[in-house]
Amino acid sequence: MNELTEERSRIHASIVIKALADHPTASNMDEFTQERSHTHASIVINVLAYHHIARDMNELTQERSRIHANIVVNALTN
C-alpha cells in the first residue's frame, strides 16, 4: 500500500511538473498570438490608410480635371 502511495505521489509530481513546464509555453504562445493580432491590425490599418489616401488623390484628380475642363470651356467661349 505504501508503494502504491509513493507511486501515486511520483505520478502526481510528474503531472504537476509537466503542467508547470507547459504553462510558460502556453503563456509564450498567448503572447505570440497577441503580437500576431497587433501586427495584423497594424497591417489592416495601414492598408485602409493607403486606400483613403488613394481615394483622396482620385478625388483631387477628378477635381483638377473639372477645373481644367472649365478653363478650356471658358477659353473657347471668350
N, CA and C of each residue as an Amber inpcrd file, in Angstrom:
protein
   234
   0.8240000  -1.1840000   0.0000000   0.0000000   0.0000000   0.0000000
   0.8680000   1.2470000   0.0000000   1.9380000   1.2310000   0.7880000
   2.8480000   2.3560000   0.8630000   3.5160000   2.5980000  -0.4880000
   3.8770000   1.5040000  -1.1860000   4.4930000   1.6240000  -2.5050000
   3.5140000   2.2600000  -3.4970000   2.2510000   1.8850000  -3.4110000
   1.2430000   2.4810000  -4.2990000   1.0890000   3.9790000  -4.0260000
   1.1110000   4.3410000  -2.7530000   1.0020000   5.7530000  -2.3900000
   2.2030000   6.5290000  -2.9260000   3.3970000   5.9460000  -2.7950000
   4.6030000   6.6070000  -3.3010000   4.5450000   6.7390000  -4.8240000
   4.0810000   5.6770000  -5.4740000   3.9670000   5.7200000  -6.9430000
   2.9520000   6.7810000  -7.3730000   1.8460000   6.8330000  -6.6470000
   0.8320000   7.8480000  -6.9580000   1.4020000   9.2460000  -6.7520000
   2.2030000   9.4480000  -5.7080000   2.8310000  10.7420000  -5.4510000
   3.8090000  11.1100000  -6.5650000   4.5880000  10.1370000  -7.0530000
   5.5200000  10.3970000  -8.1470000   4.7670000  10.7700000  -9.4230000
   3.6790000  10.0570000  -9.6920000   2.8680000  10.3550000 -10.8820000
   2.2770000  11.7580000 -10.7630000   1.7530000  12.0620000  -9.5700000
   1.1740000  13.3860000  -9.3480000   2.2370000  14.4690000  -9.5430000
   3.4300000  14.2490000  -8.9830000   4.5160000  15.2150000  -9.1220000
   4.8990000  15.3780000 -10.5890000   4.9220000  14.2790000 -11.3090000
   5.2440000  14.3290000 -12.7290000   4.2130000  15.1420000 -13.4970000
   2.9510000  14.9510000 -13.1660000   1.8740000  15.7120000 -13.8240000
   2.0030000  17.2010000 -13.5000000   2.2690000  17.5080000 -12.2440000
   2.4070000  18.9130000 -11.8360000   3.5870000  19.5560000 -12.5420000
   4.7330000  18.8620000 -12.5780000   5.9180000  19.3950000 -13.2520000
   5.6320000  19.6160000 -14.7330000   4.9620000  18.6580000 -15.3530000
   4.6150000  18.7790000 -16.7760000   3.6890000  19.9710000 -16.9940000
   2.7000000  20.1180000 -16.1410000   1.7680000  21.2410000 -16.2640000
   2.4900000  22.5730000 -16.0930000   3.4100000  22.6350000 -15.1380000
   4.1740000  23.8710000 -14.9320000   5.0970000  24.1470000 -16.1120000
   5.6550000  23.0990000 -16.6900000   6.5290000  23.2800000 -17.8550000
   5.7220000  23.7580000 -19.0550000   4.4820000  23.2690000 -19.2010000
   3.6370000  23.6750000 -20.3180000   3.0930000  25.0850000 -20.1400000
   2.9690000  25.5440000 -18.8970000   2.4050000  26.8670000 -18.6340000
   3.1930000  27.9940000 -19.2900000   4.5410000  28.0550000 -19.1340000
   5.2820000  29.1280000 -19.8140000   5.1410000  29.0390000 -21.3350000
   5.1070000  27.8110000 -21.8520000   4.9380000  27.6420000 -23.2900000
   3.5940000  28.1970000 -23.7200000   2.5500000  27.8810000 -22.9810000
   1.2230000  28.3940000 -23.3000000   1.1860000  29.9070000 -23.1750000
   1.8530000  30.4190000 -22.1580000   1.9110000  31.8660000 -21.9670000
   2.6380000  32.5300000 -23.1270000   3.7650000  31.9390000 -23.5460000
   4.5110000  32.4770000 -24.6840000   3.6720000  32.4170000 -25.9560000
   2.9460000  31.3230000 -26.1540000   2.1050000  31.1910000 -27.3380000
   1.0080000  32.2400000 -27.3160000   0.4570000  32.5200000 -26.1250000
  -0.5680000  33.5480000 -25.9980000   0.0060000  34.9120000 -26.3620000
   1.2300000  35.1860000 -25.9060000   1.8840000  36.4490000 -26.2440000
   2.1360000  36.5400000 -27.7410000   2.5540000  35.4310000 -28.3540000
   2.7740000  35.4260000 -29.7970000   1.4640000  35.6570000 -30.5410000
   0.3940000  35.0490000 -30.0500000  -0.9180000  35.2390000 -30.6790000
  -1.3470000  36.6970000 -30.5710000  -1.1430000  37.3000000 -29.4120000
  -1.4900000  38.7130000 -29.2470000  -0.6420000  39.5860000 -30.1600000
   0.6540000  39.2780000 -30.2400000   1.5470000  40.0600000 -31.1040000
   1.1230000  39.9170000 -32.5630000   0.7530000  38.6950000 -32.9580000
   0.2960000  38.4760000 -34.3280000  -0.9740000  39.2670000 -34.5910000
  -1.8730000  39.3280000 -33.6250000  -3.1030000  40.1090000 -33.7770000
  -2.8010000  41.5920000 -33.9140000  -1.8590000  42.0940000 -33.1040000
  -1.4780000  43.5070000 -33.1990000  -0.8560000  43.8000000 -34.5630000
   0.0110000  42.8910000 -35.0240000   0.6490000  43.0710000 -36.3290000
  -0.3860000  43.0760000 -37.4350000  -1.3210000  42.1420000 -37.3680000
  -2.3770000  42.0680000 -38.3770000  -3.2090000  43.3420000 -38.3630000
  -3.5660000  43.8170000 -37.1760000  -4.3550000  45.0470000 -37.0650000
  -3.5820000  46.2230000 -37.6450000  -2.2900000  46.2690000 -37.3950000
  -1.4610000  47.3480000 -37.9300000  -1.4310000  47.3120000 -39.4530000
  -1.3180000  46.1180000 -40.0110000  -1.3280000  45.9730000 -41.4780000
  -2.6560000  46.4380000 -42.0420000  -3.7450000  46.0280000 -41.4290000
  -5.0710000  46.4210000 -41.9020000  -5.2370000  47.9330000 -41.8250000
  -4.8010000  48.5340000 -40.7250000  -4.9150000  49.9860000 -40.5750000
  -4.1000000  50.6930000 -41.6530000  -2.8760000  50.1930000 -41.9170000
  -2.0460000  50.8070000 -42.9550000  -2.6930000  50.6810000 -44.3310000
  -3.2430000  49.5290000 -44.6360000  -3.9000000  49.3410000 -45.9310000
  -5.0830000  50.2840000 -46.0560000  -5.8670000  50.4150000 -44.9970000
  -7.0110000  51.3310000 -45.0370000  -6.5550000  52.7730000 -45.2010000
  -5.4480000  53.1300000 -44.5490000  -4.9180000  54.4940000 -44.6800000
  -4.4830000  54.7480000 -46.1130000  -3.7790000  53.7810000 -46.7250000
  -3.3650000  53.9480000 -48.1200000  -4.5780000  54.0290000 -49.0360000
  -5.5870000  53.2400000 -48.7410000  -6.8180000  53.2770000 -49.5420000
  -7.4600000  54.6600000 -49.4460000  -7.4890000  55.2140000 -48.2470000
  -8.0670000  56.5450000 -48.0340000  -7.2680000  57.5940000 -48.8020000
  -5.9400000  57.5100000 -48.7570000  -5.0860000  58.4510000 -49.4820000
  -5.3320000  58.3210000 -50.9790000  -5.4000000  57.0790000 -51.4720000
  -5.6410000  56.8630000 -52.9000000  -6.9970000  57.4330000 -53.3090000
  -7.9970000  57.2580000 -52.4640000  -9.3250000  57.7940000 -52.7600000
  -9.2750000  59.3180000 -52.8040000  -8.5640000  59.9190000 -51.8340000
  -8.4130000  61.3760000 -51.8230000  -7.6850000  61.8580000 -53.0700000
  -6.6330000  61.1370000 -53.4570000  -5.8830000  61.5200000 -54.6610000
  -6.7690000  61.4080000 -55.8930000  -7.6030000  60.3790000 -55.9540000
  -8.5170000  60.2130000 -57.0770000  -9.5070000  61.3690000 -57.1250000
 -10.0200000  61.7690000 -55.9710000 -10.9450000  62.9010000 -55.9260000
 -10.2490000  64.1850000 -56.3680000  -8.9900000  64.3730000 -55.9540000
  -8.2380000  65.5530000 -56.3730000  -8.0080000  65.5440000 -57.8830000
  -7.7140000  64.3800000 -58.4310000  -7.5230000  64.2670000 -59.8790000
  -8.8060000  64.6130000 -60.6140000  -9.9300000  64.1270000 -60.1080000
 -11.2140000  64.4470000 -60.7330000 -11.4970000  65.9460000 -60.6480000
 -11.2230000  66.5410000 -59.5120000 -11.4380000  67.9850000 -59.3490000
 -10.5410000  68.7690000 -60.3040000  -9.2930000  68.3500000 -60.4140000
  -8.3730000  69.0090000 -61.3440000  -8.8880000  68.9050000 -62.7740000
  -9.4340000  67.7390000 -63.1340000  -9.9980000  67.5650000 -64.4820000
 -11.1830000  68.4920000 -64.7130000 -12.0460000  68.6450000 -63.6880000
 -13.1930000  69.5520000 -63.8200000 -12.7320000  71.0010000 -63.9880000
 -11.7200000  71.3920000 -63.1910000 -11.1890000  72.7600000 -63.2940000
 -10.5870000  72.9840000 -64.6840000  -9.8270000  72.0110000 -65.1390000
  -9.2190000  72.1120000 -66.4680000 -10.2980000  72.2330000 -67.5440000
 -11.3260000  71.4240000 -67.4330000 -12.4300000  71.4890000 -68.4110000
 -13.1040000  72.8600000 -68.3820000 -13.3010000  73.4000000 -67.1800000
 -13.9040000  74.7320000 -67.0690000 -13.0110000  75.7960000 -67.7150000
 -11.7070000  75.6890000 -67.5090000 -10.7810000  76.6530000 -68.1140000
 -10.8530000  76.5740000 -69.6320000 -10.8690000  75.3460000 -70.1530000
 -10.9400000  75.1620000 -71.6030000 -12.2540000  75.7100000 -72.1400000
 -13.3560000  75.3980000 -71.5020000 -14.6680000  75.8940000 -71.9480000
 -14.6930000  77.4220000 -71.9190000 -14.1850000  77.9970000 -70.8260000
 -14.1720000  79.4710000 -70.7360000 -13.2810000  80.0870000 -71.8110000
 -12.1550000  79.4540000 -72.0770000 -11.2450000  79.9900000 -73.1020000
 -11.8950000  79.8970000 -74.4850000 -12.6450000  78.8370000 -74.7260000
 -13.2810000  78.6650000 -76.0470000 -14.4680000  79.6270000 -76.2010000
 -15.1540000  79.9410000 -75.1310000 -16.3210000  80.8230000 -75.2390000
 -15.9100000  82.2820000 -75.2940000 -14.7180000  82.6140000 -74.9000000
 -14.2820000  84.0340000 -74.9300000 -13.6350000  84.3380000 -76.2190000
